[in-house]
């Protein structure tokens, strides 16, 4: 699958206007008695998606305390380039708060496990509904705690993940799986925990890319952040999905 910004230039605003977008919806996981907030956005070229020619799927997981609807700069980029996007809100009012003390890998693991279970349910639910899209080669994207959740699921060695993109997640080790291509976009104000990112030898052996954006802040990596930062994030995502060389140095 070739990801190209040229497509968005060829398809005009009129095409974008017919893009079907369902905002502020939820799906119900009966097994857990859980209503999961989601936003589903079809690609602007959705008419070309068929069961024989399935279009790609990206599931976007929000950072803790940020609404799942606040990553539209990434959704828009992907929708313009052929992706069905599903933005997922992981935290509900009755959930326990995210731990801020102790060994965070241990104390937050319940949150990540619950989030991974949510991603599995969302994948299964929408695969049955949107048969013109390829749910067997998912792109998982997550900011902060959403990136931890995405990495947690990828580390379960499921066979339906093609790409993992984390945006300044800090706790859960990135997958070490030659069958999963990984991009981790790093902010400048907080380091990742030991063992989360790759060693130099791992970056040579695995299909992975870690990039740092200079002067960027962890809490700005969503719709409310500065325009230049959102553009930088989208540039890295575009290059990664286009299989362009990894530029690991700070911008």
Secondary structure, 3 states (H helix, E strand, C coil): CCCCCHHHHHCCHHHHHCCCEEEEEEEEEHHHCEEEEEEEECCCCHHHCCCCCCEEEEEEECCCCCCCCCCHHHHHHHHHCCCEEEEEECCCCCCCCCCCCCCHHHHCHHHHHHHHHHHHHHHHHHHHHCCCEEEEEEEEEEECHHHHHHHHHHCCCCCCEEEEEEECCCCCCCCCCCCCEEEEEECCCCCCCCCCCCCHHHHHHCCEEEEECCCCCHHHCCCCCCHHHHHHHHHHHHHHHCCCCCCCCCC
